[in-house]
Amino acid sequence: MEQQLQTSIERVAVTGRPGIWCRSAKDGRVRFEVGYVDDEGRQRWLTVAGGLQSAEAALVSLERRAGARAAQGTLTFGDIAEAWLEDADLTPRMREAYEWALHVHLLPRIGQLRIGEVSEWHAIELLDALRDAGYANWTLQAVLAPLSAVVKHAVAQGLLLENPFGTALDGTEPTDQAGPVTTVVDGCQVVDIRRLRAALARG
């Protein structure tokens, strides 16, 4: 059944889709948003690239992550990152780059989170903060690499039930297409989930 949406710049709840909202731009194009509560109890909104199906998939992923967090241990991302970095087989140049990304950007923002709480939404918020601070896209990609590596290490050590960056939200494989994972369209920040997952998969 085709979903009827109001034409408004205000956030409008999508009928029959709890947790999914939309905004219609002045040109009539619709941006879907997913409402969720973060780990600190704050209401957040994520604008998802694609249509209603992508928004539904994003909402399902958020709900699954929330349900799985209770089953995880108490080790934090910072605990695992430091242990991984100490033993990782890296070239001197790569180790320097990873240490910079971890100590300057990742640990101050998500180091205190339990490893089971880390999700793609933290990656999105990190990218937003870096872009707002004026960092180039190649720097954003460089920060994703150690984030992905630490999470993969946690899975390999049995500290995570699954890799939260492992599959595309819409059920397809991550795209190989290059480009930024976050953009601004008609004043709305849009996250391309497939590009984000592809960047994380390359870590």
Secondary structure in CASP SS format (residue, H / E / C, confidence):
PFRMAT SS
TARGET T0000
AUTHOR 0000-0000-0000
METHOD secondary structure of the structure
MODEL  1
M C 1.00
E C 1.00
Q C 1.00
Q C 1.00
L C 1.00
Q C 1.00
T C 1.00
S C 1.00
I C 1.00
E C 1.00
R C 1.00
V E 1.00
A E 1.00
V C 1.00
T C 1.00
G C 1.00
R C 1.00
P C 1.00
G C 1.00
I E 1.00
W E 1.00
C E 1.00
R E 1.00
S E 1.00
A C 1.00
K C 1.00
D C 1.00
G C 1.00
R C 1.00
V E 1.00
R E 1.00
F E 1.00
E E 1.00
V E 1.00
G E 1.00
Y E 1.00
V E 1.00
D C 1.00
D C 1.00
E C 1.00
G C 1.00
R C 1.00
Q E 1.00
R E 1.00
W E 1.00
L E 1.00
T E 1.00
V E 1.00
A C 1.00
G C 1.00
G C 1.00
L H 1.00
Q H 1.00
S H 1.00
A H 1.00
E H 1.00
A H 1.00
A H 1.00
L H 1.00
V H 1.00
S H 1.00
L H 1.00
E H 1.00
R H 1.00
R H 1.00
A H 1.00
G H 1.00
A H 1.00
R H 1.00
A C 1.00
A C 1.00
Q C 1.00
G C 1.00
T C 1.00
L C 1.00
T E 1.00
F H 1.00
G H 1.00
D H 1.00
I H 1.00
A H 1.00
E H 1.00
A H 1.00
W H 1.00
L H 1.00
E H 1.00
D H 1.00
A C 1.00
D C 1.00
L C 1.00
T C 1.00
P H 1.00
R H 1.00
M H 1.00
R H 1.00
E H 1.00
A H 1.00
Y H 1.00
E H 1.00
W H 1.00
A H 1.00
L H 1.00
H H 1.00
V H 1.00
H H 1.00
L H 1.00
L H 1.00
P H 1.00
R H 1.00
I H 1.00
G C 1.00
Q C 1.00
L C 1.00
R E 1.00
I H 1.00
G H 1.00
E H 1.00
V C 1.00
S C 1.00
E H 1.00
W H 1.00
H H 1.00
A H 1.00
I H 1.00
E H 1.00
L H 1.00
L H 1.00
D H 1.00
A H 1.00
L H 1.00
R H 1.00
D H 1.00
A C 1.00
G C 1.00
Y C 1.00
A C 1.00
N H 1.00
W H 1.00
T H 1.00
L H 1.00
Q H 1.00
A H 1.00
V H 1.00
L H 1.00
A H 1.00
P H 1.00
L H 1.00
S H 1.00
A H 1.00
V H 1.00
V H 1.00
K H 1.00
H H 1.00
A H 1.00
V H 1.00
A H 1.00
Q C 1.00
G C 1.00
L C 1.00
L C 1.00
L C 1.00
E C 1.00
N C 1.00
P C 1.00
F C 1.00
G C 1.00
T C 1.00
A C 1.00
L C 1.00
D C 1.00
G C 1.00
T C 1.00
E C 1.00
P C 1.00
T C 1.00
D C 1.00
Q C 1.00
A C 1.00
G C 1.00
P C 1.00
V C 1.00
T E 1.00
T E 1.00
V E 1.00
V E 1.00
D C 1.00
G C 1.00
C E 1.00
Q E 1.00
V E 1.00
V E 1.00
D C 1.00
I H 1.00
R H 1.00
R H 1.00
L H 1.00
R H 1.00
A H 1.00
A H 1.00
L H 1.00
A H 1.00
R C 1.00
G C 1.00
END
